[in-house]
Amino acid sequence: MKGNKMTHKSKKFKPNHEYKIGFGVNQAEKIGKAANKVNETPKNFIKKAVLDSATSINQSSEIVNK
């Protein structure tokens, strides 16, 4: 049938799998400066930021589902 497109189902992330993320020059500089302010490596800074964000999202979804 024409016009009937299937949507692309995204893949779920694998737990304990390390993904590589590429950043542009400006983003890398901003991350480096922010990581230096809190005395962390950029890699640890990004990991902590992602975990904090995921925790926040989970907590807010638990509040909504109550």
PDBQT receptor file of N, H, CA, C and O in Angstrom, charges set to zero:
ATOM      1  N   MET A   1       0.839  -1.186   0.000  1.00  0.00    +0.000 N 
ATOM      2  CA  MET A   1       0.000   0.000   0.000  1.00  0.00    +0.000 C 
ATOM      3  C   MET A   1       0.878   1.242   0.000  1.00  0.00    +0.000 C 
ATOM      4  O   MET A   1       1.900   1.299   0.685  1.00  0.00    +0.000 OA
ATOM      5  N   LYS A   2       0.473   2.206  -0.759  1.00  0.00    +0.000 N 
ATOM      6  H   LYS A   2      -0.356   2.159  -1.315  1.00  0.00    +0.000 HD
ATOM      7  CA  LYS A   2       1.226   3.458  -0.801  1.00  0.00    +0.000 C 
ATOM      8  C   LYS A   2       0.922   4.311   0.422  1.00  0.00    +0.000 C 
ATOM      9  O   LYS A   2      -0.209   4.338   0.908  1.00  0.00    +0.000 OA
ATOM     10  N   GLY A   3       1.932   5.001   0.910  1.00  0.00    +0.000 N 
ATOM     11  H   GLY A   3       2.851   4.980   0.515  1.00  0.00    +0.000 HD
ATOM     12  CA  GLY A   3       1.729   5.931   2.014  1.00  0.00    +0.000 C 
ATOM     13  C   GLY A   3       1.723   5.284   3.383  1.00  0.00    +0.000 C 
ATOM     14  O   GLY A   3       1.625   5.988   4.388  1.00  0.00    +0.000 OA
ATOM     15  N   ASN A   4       1.824   3.978   3.455  1.00  0.00    +0.000 N 
ATOM     16  H   ASN A   4       1.904   3.406   2.639  1.00  0.00    +0.000 HD
ATOM     17  CA  ASN A   4       1.814   3.294   4.744  1.00  0.00    +0.000 C 
ATOM     18  C   ASN A   4       3.251   2.944   5.120  1.00  0.00    +0.000 C 
ATOM     19  O   ASN A   4       3.763   1.893   4.735  1.00  0.00    +0.000 OA
ATOM     20  N   LYS A   5       3.888   3.821   5.866  1.00  0.00    +0.000 N 
ATOM     21  H   LYS A   5       3.473   4.675   6.178  1.00  0.00    +0.000 HD
ATOM     22  CA  LYS A   5       5.291   3.623   6.230  1.00  0.00    +0.000 C 
ATOM     23  C   LYS A   5       5.392   3.014   7.621  1.00  0.00    +0.000 C 
ATOM     24  O   LYS A   5       4.649   3.377   8.533  1.00  0.00    +0.000 OA
ATOM     25  N   MET A   6       6.311   2.097   7.761  1.00  0.00    +0.000 N 
ATOM     26  H   MET A   6       6.915   1.802   7.020  1.00  0.00    +0.000 HD
ATOM     27  CA  MET A   6       6.564   1.520   9.077  1.00  0.00    +0.000 C 
ATOM     28  C   MET A   6       7.517   2.445   9.829  1.00  0.00    +0.000 C 
ATOM     29  O   MET A   6       8.463   2.982   9.253  1.00  0.00    +0.000 OA
ATOM     30  N   THR A   7       7.260   2.619  11.094  1.00  0.00    +0.000 N 
ATOM     31  H   THR A   7       6.491   2.183  11.562  1.00  0.00    +0.000 HD
ATOM     32  CA  THR A   7       8.148   3.462  11.889  1.00  0.00    +0.000 C 
ATOM     33  C   THR A   7       9.368   2.653  12.313  1.00  0.00    +0.000 C 
ATOM     34  O   THR A   7       9.291   1.440  12.508  1.00  0.00    +0.000 OA
ATOM     35  N   HIS A   8      10.481   3.342  12.450  1.00  0.00    +0.000 N 
ATOM     36  H   HIS A   8      10.543   4.328  12.291  1.00  0.00    +0.000 HD
ATOM     37  CA  HIS A   8      11.727   2.701  12.867  1.00  0.00    +0.000 C 
ATOM     38  C   HIS A   8      11.720   2.556  14.382  1.00  0.00    +0.000 C 
ATOM     39  O   HIS A   8      11.590   3.546  15.101  1.00  0.00    +0.000 OA
ATOM     40  N   LYS A   9      11.857   1.341  14.864  1.00  0.00    +0.000 N 
ATOM     41  H   LYS A   9      11.962   0.536  14.280  1.00  0.00    +0.000 HD
ATOM     42  CA  LYS A   9      11.904   1.099  16.300  1.00  0.00    +0.000 C 
ATOM     43  C   LYS A   9      13.345   1.257  16.777  1.00  0.00    +0.000 C 
ATOM     44  O   LYS A   9      14.248   0.591  16.271  1.00  0.00    +0.000 OA
ATOM     45  N   SER A  10      13.554   2.135  17.745  1.00  0.00    +0.000 N 
ATOM     46  H   SER A  10      12.821   2.677  18.156  1.00  0.00    +0.000 HD
ATOM     47  CA  SER A  10      14.914   2.375  18.226  1.00  0.00    +0.000 C 
ATOM     48  C   SER A  10      15.383   1.217  19.101  1.00  0.00    +0.000 C 
ATOM     49  O   SER A  10      14.583   0.543  19.751  1.00  0.00    +0.000 OA
ATOM     50  N   LYS A  11      16.686   1.004  19.101  1.00  0.00    +0.000 N 
ATOM     51  H   LYS A  11      17.336   1.551  18.573  1.00  0.00    +0.000 HD
ATOM     52  CA  LYS A  11      17.272  -0.063  19.900  1.00  0.00    +0.000 C 
ATOM     53  C   LYS A  11      17.462   0.426  21.328  1.00  0.00    +0.000 C 
ATOM     54  O   LYS A  11      17.781   1.593  21.556  1.00  0.00    +0.000 OA
ATOM     55  N   LYS A  12      17.264  -0.470  22.282  1.00  0.00    +0.000 N 
ATOM     56  H   LYS A  12      17.005  -1.417  22.096  1.00  0.00    +0.000 HD
ATOM     57  CA  LYS A  12      17.470  -0.119  23.680  1.00  0.00    +0.000 C 
ATOM     58  C   LYS A  12      18.963  -0.160  23.999  1.00  0.00    +0.000 C 
ATOM     59  O   LYS A  12      19.734  -0.880  23.365  1.00  0.00    +0.000 OA
ATOM     60  N   PHE A  13      19.341   0.621  24.986  1.00  0.00    +0.000 N 
ATOM     61  H   PHE A  13      18.714   1.206  25.501  1.00  0.00    +0.000 HD
ATOM     62  CA  PHE A  13      20.729   0.622  25.422  1.00  0.00    +0.000 C 
ATOM     63  C   PHE A  13      21.006  -0.634  26.231  1.00  0.00    +0.000 C 
ATOM     64  O   PHE A  13      20.140  -1.132  26.949  1.00  0.00    +0.000 OA
ATOM     65  N   LYS A  14      22.219  -1.135  26.103  1.00  0.00    +0.000 N 
ATOM     66  H   LYS A  14      22.923  -0.730  25.519  1.00  0.00    +0.000 HD
ATOM     67  CA  LYS A  14      22.640  -2.316  26.847  1.00  0.00    +0.000 C 
ATOM     68  C   LYS A  14      23.255  -1.870  28.172  1.00  0.00    +0.000 C 
ATOM     69  O   LYS A  14      24.087  -0.964  28.191  1.00  0.00    +0.000 OA
ATOM     70  N   PRO A  15      22.855  -2.495  29.276  1.00  0.00    +0.000 N 
ATOM     71  CA  PRO A  15      23.476  -2.139  30.550  1.00  0.00    +0.000 C 
ATOM     72  C   PRO A  15      24.949  -2.550  30.571  1.00  0.00    +0.000 C 
ATOM     73  O   PRO A  15      25.333  -3.552  29.967  1.00  0.00    +0.000 OA
ATOM     74  N   ASN A  16      25.742  -1.788  31.252  1.00  0.00    +0.000 N 
ATOM     75  H   ASN A  16      25.430  -0.974  31.743  1.00  0.00    +0.000 HD
ATOM     76  CA  ASN A  16      27.183  -2.040  31.420  1.00  0.00    +0.000 C 
ATOM     77  C   ASN A  16      27.948  -2.081  30.103  1.00  0.00    +0.000 C 
ATOM     78  O   ASN A  16      29.011  -2.696  30.019  1.00  0.00    +0.000 OA
ATOM     79  N   HIS A  17      27.413  -1.434  29.081  1.00  0.00    +0.000 N 
ATOM     80  H   HIS A  17      26.549  -0.935  29.149  1.00  0.00    +0.000 HD
ATOM     81  CA  HIS A  17      28.107  -1.338  27.797  1.00  0.00    +0.000 C 
ATOM     82  C   HIS A  17      28.604   0.092  27.634  1.00  0.00    +0.000 C 
ATOM     83  O   HIS A  17      27.855   1.041  27.862  1.00  0.00    +0.000 OA
ATOM     84  N   GLU A  18      29.852   0.248  27.246  1.00  0.00    +0.000 N 
ATOM     85  H   GLU A  18      30.461  -0.523  27.061  1.00  0.00    +0.000 HD
ATOM     86  CA  GLU A  18      30.411   1.587  27.086  1.00  0.00    +0.000 C 
ATOM     87  C   GLU A  18      30.200   2.066  25.655  1.00  0.00    +0.000 C 
ATOM     88  O   GLU A  18      30.691   1.455  24.706  1.00  0.00    +0.000 OA
ATOM     89  N   TYR A  19      29.465   3.163  25.510  1.00  0.00    +0.000 N 
ATOM     90  H   TYR A  19      29.066   3.660  26.281  1.00  0.00    +0.000 HD
ATOM     91  CA  TYR A  19      29.197   3.752  24.205  1.00  0.00    +0.000 C 
ATOM     92  C   TYR A  19      30.148   4.913  23.971  1.00  0.00    +0.000 C 
ATOM     93  O   TYR A  19      30.506   5.629  24.906  1.00  0.00    +0.000 OA
ATOM     94  N   LYS A  20      30.553   5.097  22.734  1.00  0.00    +0.000 N 
ATOM     95  H   LYS A  20      30.262   4.516  21.974  1.00  0.00    +0.000 HD
ATOM     96  CA  LYS A  20      31.420   6.222  22.385  1.00  0.00    +0.000 C 
ATOM     97  C   LYS A  20      30.557   7.339  21.815  1.00  0.00    +0.000 C 
ATOM     98  O   LYS A  20      29.700   7.107  20.962  1.00  0.00    +0.000 OA
ATOM     99  N   ILE A  21      30.796   8.553  22.297  1.00  0.00    +0.000 N 
ATOM    100  H   ILE A  21      31.492   8.741  22.990  1.00  0.00    +0.000 HD
ATOM    101  CA  ILE A  21      30.043   9.717  21.851  1.00  0.00    +0.000 C 
ATOM    102  C   ILE A  21      31.035  10.717  21.275  1.00  0.00    +0.000 C 
ATOM    103  O   ILE A  21      32.066  11.000  21.885  1.00  0.00    +0.000 OA
ATOM    104  N   GLY A  22      30.724  11.243  20.114  1.00  0.00    +0.000 N 
ATOM    105  H   GLY A  22      29.887  11.013  19.619  1.00  0.00    +0.000 HD
ATOM    106  CA  GLY A  22      31.591  12.234  19.498  1.00  0.00    +0.000 C 
ATOM    107  C   GLY A  22      31.080  13.640  19.748  1.00  0.00    +0.000 C 
ATOM    108  O   GLY A  22      29.875  13.885  19.684  1.00  0.00    +0.000 OA
ATOM    109  N   PHE A  23      31.969  14.548  20.027  1.00  0.00    +0.000 N 
ATOM    110  H   PHE A  23      32.948  14.349  20.078  1.00  0.00    +0.000 HD
ATOM    111  CA  PHE A  23      31.613  15.937  20.261  1.00  0.00    +0.000 C 
ATOM    112  C   PHE A  23      32.379  16.825  19.294  1.00  0.00    +0.000 C 
ATOM    113  O   PHE A  23      33.474  16.480  18.848  1.00  0.00    +0.000 OA
ATOM    114  N   GLY A  24      31.798  17.958  18.979  1.00  0.00    +0.000 N 
ATOM    115  H   GLY A  24      30.909  18.238  19.341  1.00  0.00    +0.000 HD
ATOM    116  CA  GLY A  24      32.493  18.958  18.187  1.00  0.00    +0.000 C 
ATOM    117  C   GLY A  24      33.509  19.682  19.053  1.00  0.00    +0.000 C 
ATOM    118  O   GLY A  24      33.577  19.463  20.263  1.00  0.00    +0.000 OA
ATOM    119  N   VAL A  25      34.288  20.536  18.432  1.00  0.00    +0.000 N 
ATOM    120  H   VAL A  25      34.232  20.713  17.450  1.00  0.00    +0.000 HD
ATOM    121  CA  VAL A  25      35.346  21.255  19.148  1.00  0.00    +0.000 C 
ATOM    122  C   VAL A  25      34.763  22.117  20.263  1.00  0.00    +0.000 C 
ATOM    123  O   VAL A  25      35.272  22.107  21.384  1.00  0.00    +0.000 OA
ATOM    124  N   ASN A  26      33.700  22.863  19.967  1.00  0.00    +0.000 N 
ATOM    125  H   ASN A  26      33.286  22.872  19.057  1.00  0.00    +0.000 HD
ATOM    126  CA  ASN A  26      33.114  23.753  20.977  1.00  0.00    +0.000 C 
ATOM    127  C   ASN A  26      32.549  22.972  22.156  1.00  0.00    +0.000 C 
ATOM    128  O   ASN A  26      32.746  23.354  23.309  1.00  0.00    +0.000 OA
ATOM    129  N   GLN A  27      31.845  21.873  21.869  1.00  0.00    +0.000 N 
ATOM    130  H   GLN A  27      31.685  21.562  20.933  1.00  0.00    +0.000 HD
ATOM    131  CA  GLN A  27      31.278  21.067  22.945  1.00  0.00    +0.000 C 
ATOM    132  C   GLN A  27      32.382  20.442  23.796  1.00  0.00    +0.000 C 
ATOM    133  O   GLN A  27      32.271  20.391  25.021  1.00  0.00    +0.000 OA
ATOM    134  N   ALA A  28      33.445  19.968  23.147  1.00  0.00    +0.000 N 
ATOM    135  H   ALA A  28      33.535  20.009  22.152  1.00  0.00    +0.000 HD
ATOM    136  CA  ALA A  28      34.556  19.356  23.882  1.00  0.00    +0.000 C 
ATOM    137  C   ALA A  28      35.225  20.379  24.797  1.00  0.00    +0.000 C 
ATOM    138  O   ALA A  28      35.600  20.051  25.923  1.00  0.00    +0.000 OA
ATOM    139  N   GLU A  29      35.377  21.609  24.324  1.00  0.00    +0.000 N 
ATOM    140  H   GLU A  29      35.072  21.875  23.410  1.00  0.00    +0.000 HD
ATOM    141  CA  GLU A  29      35.974  22.665  25.156  1.00  0.00    +0.000 C 
ATOM    142  C   GLU A  29      35.090  22.979  26.354  1.00  0.00    +0.000 C 
ATOM    143  O   GLU A  29      35.586  23.131  27.471  1.00  0.00    +0.000 OA
ATOM    144  N   LYS A  30      33.782  23.077  26.130  1.00  0.00    +0.000 N 
ATOM    145  H   LYS A  30      33.379  22.954  25.223  1.00  0.00    +0.000 HD
ATOM    146  CA  LYS A  30      32.855  23.376  27.230  1.00  0.00    +0.000 C 
ATOM    147  C   LYS A  30      32.853  22.258  28.268  1.00  0.00    +0.000 C 
ATOM    148  O   LYS A  30      32.844  22.523  29.470  1.00  0.00    +0.000 OA
ATOM    149  N   ILE A  31      32.859  21.014  27.806  1.00  0.00    +0.000 N 
ATOM    150  H   ILE A  31      32.866  20.799  26.829  1.00  0.00    +0.000 HD
ATOM    151  CA  ILE A  31      32.888  19.879  28.730  1.00  0.00    +0.000 C 
ATOM    152  C   ILE A  31      34.203  19.871  29.502  1.00  0.00    +0.000 C 
ATOM    153  O   ILE A  31      34.210  19.625  30.709  1.00  0.00    +0.000 OA
ATOM    154  N   GLY A  32      35.307  20.135  28.824  1.00  0.00    +0.000 N 
ATOM    155  H   GLY A  32      35.301  20.335  27.845  1.00  0.00    +0.000 HD
ATOM    156  CA  GLY A  32      36.611  20.182  29.485  1.00  0.00    +0.000 C 
ATOM    157  C   GLY A  32      36.674  21.255  30.557  1.00  0.00    +0.000 C 
ATOM    158  O   GLY A  32      37.186  21.010  31.650  1.00  0.00    +0.000 OA
ATOM    159  N   LYS A  33      36.159  22.438  30.259  1.00  0.00    +0.000 N 
ATOM    160  H   LYS A  33      35.743  22.637  29.371  1.00  0.00    +0.000 HD
ATOM    161  CA  LYS A  33      36.153  23.530  31.242  1.00  0.00    +0.000 C 
ATOM    162  C   LYS A  33      35.280  23.188  32.441  1.00  0.00    +0.000 C 
ATOM    163  O   LYS A  33      35.673  23.424  33.584  1.00  0.00    +0.000 OA
ATOM    164  N   ALA A  34      34.090  22.631  32.185  1.00  0.00    +0.000 N 
ATOM    165  H   ALA A  34      33.771  22.439  31.257  1.00  0.00    +0.000 HD
ATOM    166  CA  ALA A  34      33.180  22.273  33.281  1.00  0.00    +0.000 C 
ATOM    167  C   ALA A  34      33.781  21.164  34.140  1.00  0.00    +0.000 C 
ATOM    168  O   ALA A  34      33.673  21.203  35.366  1.00  0.00    +0.000 OA
ATOM    169  N   ALA A  35      34.405  20.187  33.514  1.00  0.00    +0.000 N 
ATOM    170  H   ALA A  35      34.493  20.155  32.518  1.00  0.00    +0.000 HD
ATOM    171  CA  ALA A  35      35.033  19.087  34.256  1.00  0.00    +0.000 C 
ATOM    172  C   ALA A  35      36.179  19.603  35.120  1.00  0.00    +0.000 C 
ATOM    173  O   ALA A  35      36.357  19.142  36.247  1.00  0.00    +0.000 OA
ATOM    174  N   ASN A  36      36.955  20.547  34.607  1.00  0.00    +0.000 N 
ATOM    175  H   ASN A  36      36.811  20.922  33.691  1.00  0.00    +0.000 HD
ATOM    176  CA  ASN A  36      38.058  21.120  35.386  1.00  0.00    +0.000 C 
ATOM    177  C   ASN A  36      37.560  21.887  36.598  1.00  0.00    +0.000 C 
ATOM    178  O   ASN A  36      38.210  21.888  37.643  1.00  0.00    +0.000 OA
ATOM    179  N   LYS A  37      36.403  22.546  36.469  1.00  0.00    +0.000 N 
ATOM    180  H   LYS A  37      35.874  22.546  35.620  1.00  0.00    +0.000 HD
ATOM    181  CA  LYS A  37      35.859  23.315  37.597  1.00  0.00    +0.000 C 
ATOM    182  C   LYS A  37      35.506  22.417  38.771  1.00  0.00    +0.000 C 
ATOM    183  O   LYS A  37      35.635  22.823  39.926  1.00  0.00    +0.000 OA
ATOM    184  N   VAL A  38      35.059  21.195  38.483  1.00  0.00    +0.000 N 
ATOM    185  H   VAL A  38      34.954  20.866  37.544  1.00  0.00    +0.000 HD
ATOM    186  CA  VAL A  38      34.694  20.273  39.560  1.00  0.00    +0.000 C 
ATOM    187  C   VAL A  38      35.775  19.216  39.795  1.00  0.00    +0.000 C 
ATOM    188  O   VAL A  38      35.557  18.243  40.517  1.00  0.00    +0.000 OA
ATOM    189  N   ASN A  39      36.952  19.420  39.171  1.00  0.00    +0.000 N 
ATOM    190  H   ASN A  39      37.129  20.210  38.584  1.00  0.00    +0.000 HD
ATOM    191  CA  ASN A  39      38.120  18.559  39.363  1.00  0.00    +0.000 C 
ATOM    192  C   ASN A  39      37.832  17.094  39.021  1.00  0.00    +0.000 C 
ATOM    193  O   ASN A  39      38.117  16.199  39.818  1.00  0.00    +0.000 OA
ATOM    194  N   GLU A  40      37.270  16.856  37.844  1.00  0.00    +0.000 N 
ATOM    195  H   GLU A  40      37.039  17.583  37.197  1.00  0.00    +0.000 HD
ATOM    196  CA  GLU A  40      37.003  15.506  37.353  1.00  0.00    +0.000 C 
ATOM    197  C   GLU A  40      37.528  15.378  35.928  1.00  0.00    +0.000 C 
ATOM    198  O   GLU A  40      37.779  16.375  35.251  1.00  0.00    +0.000 OA
ATOM    199  N   THR A  41      37.689  14.145  35.490  1.00  0.00    +0.000 N 
ATOM    200  H   THR A  41      37.485  13.335  36.041  1.00  0.00    +0.000 HD
ATOM    201  CA  THR A  41      38.045  13.931  34.091  1.00  0.00    +0.000 C 
ATOM    202  C   THR A  41      36.785  14.144  33.255  1.00  0.00    +0.000 C 
ATOM    203  O   THR A  41      35.678  13.942  33.753  1.00  0.00    +0.000 OA
ATOM    204  N   PRO A  42      36.932  14.542  32.008  1.00  0.00    +0.000 N 
ATOM    205  CA  PRO A  42      35.746  14.715  31.164  1.00  0.00    +0.000 C 
ATOM    206  C   PRO A  42      34.895  13.446  31.079  1.00  0.00    +0.000 C 
ATOM    207  O   PRO A  42      33.666  13.521  31.066  1.00  0.00    +0.000 OA
ATOM    208  N   LYS A  43      35.545  12.284  31.021  1.00  0.00    +0.000 N 
ATOM    209  H   LYS A  43      36.543  12.223  31.031  1.00  0.00    +0.000 HD
ATOM    210  CA  LYS A  43      34.807  11.017  30.941  1.00  0.00    +0.000 C 
ATOM    211  C   LYS A  43      33.942  10.808  32.184  1.00  0.00    +0.000 C 
ATOM    212  O   LYS A  43      32.765  10.469  32.067  1.00  0.00    +0.000 OA
ATOM    213  N   ASN A  44      34.514  11.007  33.368  1.00  0.00    +0.000 N 
ATOM    214  H   ASN A  44      35.471  11.283  33.463  1.00  0.00    +0.000 HD
ATOM    215  CA  ASN A  44      33.756  10.844  34.609  1.00  0.00    +0.000 C 
ATOM    216  C   ASN A  44      32.689  11.920  34.753  1.00  0.00    +0.000 C 
ATOM    217  O   ASN A  44      31.601  11.657  35.265  1.00  0.00    +0.000 OA
ATOM    218  N   PHE A  45      33.000  13.131  34.300  1.00  0.00    +0.000 N 
ATOM    219  H   PHE A  45      33.883  13.345  33.883  1.00  0.00    +0.000 HD
ATOM    220  CA  PHE A  45      32.036  14.224  34.357  1.00  0.00    +0.000 C 
ATOM    221  C   PHE A  45      30.790  13.888  33.538  1.00  0.00    +0.000 C 
ATOM    222  O   PHE A  45      29.666  14.099  33.993  1.00  0.00    +0.000 OA
ATOM    223  N   ILE A  46      30.993  13.365  32.331  1.00  0.00    +0.000 N 
ATOM    224  H   ILE A  46      31.906  13.194  31.961  1.00  0.00    +0.000 HD
ATOM    225  CA  ILE A  46      29.870  13.011  31.461  1.00  0.00    +0.000 C 
ATOM    226  C   ILE A  46      29.076  11.858  32.062  1.00  0.00    +0.000 C 
ATOM    227  O   ILE A  46      27.845  11.890  32.069  1.00  0.00    +0.000 OA
ATOM    228  N   LYS A  47      29.776  10.831  32.572  1.00  0.00    +0.000 N 
ATOM    229  H   LYS A  47      30.775  10.805  32.566  1.00  0.00    +0.000 HD
ATOM    230  CA  LYS A  47      29.085   9.689  33.179  1.00  0.00    +0.000 C 
ATOM    231  C   LYS A  47      28.200  10.142  34.335  1.00  0.00    +0.000 C 
ATOM    232  O   LYS A  47      27.044   9.732  34.443  1.00  0.00    +0.000 OA
ATOM    233  N   LYS A  48      28.757  10.994  35.200  1.00  0.00    +0.000 N 
ATOM    234  H   LYS A  48      29.696  11.326  35.112  1.00  0.00    +0.000 HD
ATOM    235  CA  LYS A  48      28.005  11.462  36.364  1.00  0.00    +0.000 C 
ATOM    236  C   LYS A  48      26.804  12.294  35.925  1.00  0.00    +0.000 C 
ATOM    237  O   LYS A  48      25.719  12.161  36.491  1.00  0.00    +0.000 OA
ATOM    238  N   ALA A  49      26.985  13.142  34.933  1.00  0.00    +0.000 N 
ATOM    239  H   ALA A  49      27.867  13.251  34.473  1.00  0.00    +0.000 HD
ATOM    240  CA  ALA A  49      25.891  13.980  34.442  1.00  0.00    +0.000 C 
ATOM    241  C   ALA A  49      24.765  13.135  33.854  1.00  0.00    +0.000 C 
ATOM    242  O   ALA A  49      23.589  13.420  34.078  1.00  0.00    +0.000 OA
ATOM    243  N   VAL A  50      25.122  12.102  33.108  1.00  0.00    +0.000 N 
ATOM    244  H   VAL A  50      26.078  11.871  32.926  1.00  0.00    +0.000 HD
ATOM    245  CA  VAL A  50      24.110  11.225  32.512  1.00  0.00    +0.000 C 
ATOM    246  C   VAL A  50      23.368  10.454  33.595  1.00  0.00    +0.000 C 
ATOM    247  O   VAL A  50      22.144  10.336  33.541  1.00  0.00    +0.000 OA
ATOM    248  N   LEU A  51      24.095   9.927  34.576  1.00  0.00    +0.000 N 
ATOM    249  H   LEU A  51      25.089  10.022  34.620  1.00  0.00    +0.000 HD
ATOM    250  CA  LEU A  51      23.443   9.189  35.659  1.00  0.00    +0.000 C 
ATOM    251  C   LEU A  51      22.535  10.086  36.485  1.00  0.00    +0.000 C 
ATOM    252  O   LEU A  51      21.440   9.672  36.866  1.00  0.00    +0.000 OA
ATOM    253  N   ASP A  52      22.973  11.309  36.768  1.00  0.00    +0.000 N 
ATOM    254  H   ASP A  52      23.862  11.645  36.458  1.00  0.00    +0.000 HD
ATOM    255  CA  ASP A  52      22.137  12.261  37.503  1.00  0.00    +0.000 C 
ATOM    256  C   ASP A  52      20.863  12.577  36.730  1.00  0.00    +0.000 C 
ATOM    257  O   ASP A  52      19.780  12.649  37.311  1.00  0.00    +0.000 OA
ATOM    258  N   SER A  53      20.994  12.764  35.435  1.00  0.00    +0.000 N 
ATOM    259  H   SER A  53      21.874  12.707  34.963  1.00  0.00    +0.000 HD
ATOM    260  CA  SER A  53      19.839  13.068  34.593  1.00  0.00    +0.000 C 
ATOM    261  C   SER A  53      18.870  11.888  34.549  1.00  0.00    +0.000 C 
ATOM    262  O   SER A  53      17.658  12.077  34.657  1.00  0.00    +0.000 OA
ATOM    263  N   ALA A  54      19.395  10.675  34.392  1.00  0.00    +0.000 N 
ATOM    264  H   ALA A  54      20.379  10.521  34.304  1.00  0.00    +0.000 HD
ATOM    265  CA  ALA A  54      18.544   9.484  34.346  1.00  0.00    +0.000 C 
ATOM    266  C   ALA A  54      17.827   9.275  35.673  1.00  0.00    +0.000 C 
ATOM    267  O   ALA A  54      16.649   8.916  35.690  1.00  0.00    +0.000 OA
ATOM    268  N   THR A  55      18.517   9.493  36.776  1.00  0.00    +0.000 N 
ATOM    269  H   THR A  55      19.474   9.785  36.763  1.00  0.00    +0.000 HD
ATOM    270  CA  THR A  55      17.902   9.367  38.094  1.00  0.00    +0.000 C 
ATOM    271  C   THR A  55      16.777  10.373  38.256  1.00  0.00    +0.000 C 
ATOM    272  O   THR A  55      15.710  10.041  38.774  1.00  0.00    +0.000 OA
ATOM    273  N   SER A  56      17.009  11.585  37.821  1.00  0.00    +0.000 N 
ATOM    274  H   SER A  56      17.875  11.854  37.401  1.00  0.00    +0.000 HD
ATOM    275  CA  SER A  56      15.997  12.634  37.896  1.00  0.00    +0.000 C 
ATOM    276  C   SER A  56      14.763  12.271  37.073  1.00  0.00    +0.000 C 
ATOM    277  O   SER A  56      13.634  12.472  37.521  1.00  0.00    +0.000 OA
ATOM    278  N   ILE A  57      14.978  11.740  35.876  1.00  0.00    +0.000 N 
ATOM    279  H   ILE A  57      15.895  11.576  35.512  1.00  0.00    +0.000 HD
ATOM    280  CA  ILE A  57      13.859  11.343  35.018  1.00  0.00    +0.000 C 
ATOM    281  C   ILE A  57      13.073  10.208  35.664  1.00  0.00    +0.000 C 
ATOM    282  O   ILE A  57      11.842  10.226  35.660  1.00  0.00    +0.000 OA
ATOM    283  N   ASN A  58      13.778   9.215  36.221  1.00  0.00    +0.000 N 
ATOM    284  H   ASN A  58      14.778   9.200  36.225  1.00  0.00    +0.000 HD
ATOM    285  CA  ASN A  58      13.100   8.098  36.882  1.00  0.00    +0.000 C 
ATOM    286  C   ASN A  58      12.287   8.569  38.076  1.00  0.00    +0.000 C 
ATOM    287  O   ASN A  58      11.162   8.110  38.276  1.00  0.00    +0.000 OA
ATOM    288  N   GLN A  59      12.837   9.477  38.870  1.00  0.00    +0.000 N 
ATOM    289  H   GLN A  59      13.750   9.850  38.707  1.00  0.00    +0.000 HD
ATOM    290  CA  GLN A  59      12.123   9.982  40.037  1.00  0.00    +0.000 C 
ATOM    291  C   GLN A  59      10.882  10.759  39.628  1.00  0.00    +0.000 C 
ATOM    292  O   GLN A  59       9.835  10.626  40.263  1.00  0.00    +0.000 OA
ATOM    293  N   SER A  60      10.981  11.564  38.583  1.00  0.00    +0.000 N 
ATOM    294  H   SER A  60      11.831  11.672  38.068  1.00  0.00    +0.000 HD
ATOM    295  CA  SER A  60       9.821  12.340  38.154  1.00  0.00    +0.000 C 
ATOM    296  C   SER A  60       8.749  11.435  37.562  1.00  0.00    +0.000 C 
ATOM    297  O   SER A  60       7.561  11.719  37.713  1.00  0.00    +0.000 OA
ATOM    298  N   SER A  61       9.139  10.347  36.890  1.00  0.00    +0.000 N 
ATOM    299  H   SER A  61      10.104  10.116  36.767  1.00  0.00    +0.000 HD
ATOM    300  CA  SER A  61       8.138   9.435  36.336  1.00  0.00    +0.000 C 
ATOM    301  C   SER A  61       7.452   8.650  37.446  1.00  0.00    +0.000 C 
ATOM    302  O   SER A  61       6.278   8.301  37.319  1.00  0.00    +0.000 OA
ATOM    303  N   GLU A  62       8.167   8.368  38.534  1.00  0.00    +0.000 N 
ATOM    304  H   GLU A  62       9.121   8.651  38.637  1.00  0.00    +0.000 HD
ATOM    305  CA  GLU A  62       7.549   7.685  39.671  1.00  0.00    +0.000 C 
ATOM    306  C   GLU A  62       6.515   8.582  40.337  1.00  0.00    +0.000 C 
ATOM    307  O   GLU A  62       5.471   8.103  40.780  1.00  0.00    +0.000 OA
ATOM    308  N   ILE A  63       6.793   9.872  40.410  1.00  0.00    +0.000 N 
ATOM    309  H   ILE A  63       7.641  10.262  40.049  1.00  0.00    +0.000 HD
ATOM    310  CA  ILE A  63       5.847  10.819  41.004  1.00  0.00    +0.000 C 
ATOM    311  C   ILE A  63       4.584  10.902  40.157  1.00  0.00    +0.000 C 
ATOM    312  O   ILE A  63       3.478  10.928  40.697  1.00  0.00    +0.000 OA
ATOM    313  N   VAL A  64       4.735  10.941  38.850  1.00  0.00    +0.000 N 
ATOM    314  H   VAL A  64       5.634  10.920  38.412  1.00  0.00    +0.000 HD
ATOM    315  CA  VAL A  64       3.593  11.046  37.939  1.00  0.00    +0.000 C 
ATOM    316  C   VAL A  64       2.745   9.788  37.993  1.00  0.00    +0.000 C 
ATOM    317  O   VAL A  64       1.520   9.867  37.911  1.00  0.00    +0.000 OA
ATOM    318  N   ASN A  65       3.373   8.632  38.130  1.00  0.00    +0.000 N 
ATOM    319  H   ASN A  65       4.368   8.567  38.197  1.00  0.00    +0.000 HD
ATOM    320  CA  ASN A  65       2.647   7.364  38.109  1.00  0.00    +0.000 C 
ATOM    321  C   ASN A  65       1.985   7.020  39.432  1.00  0.00    +0.000 C 
ATOM    322  O   ASN A  65       1.286   6.010  39.517  1.00  0.00    +0.000 OA
ATOM    323  N   LYS A  66       2.183   7.824  40.464  1.00  0.00    +0.000 N 
ATOM    324  H   LYS A  66       2.751   8.644  40.395  1.00  0.00    +0.000 HD
ATOM    325  CA  LYS A  66       1.546   7.551  41.764  1.00  0.00    +0.000 C 
ATOM    326  C   LYS A  66       0.112   7.969  41.756  1.00  0.00    +0.000 C 
ATOM    327  O   LYS A  66      -0.581   7.816  42.762  1.00  0.00    +0.000 OA
TER     328      LYS A  66
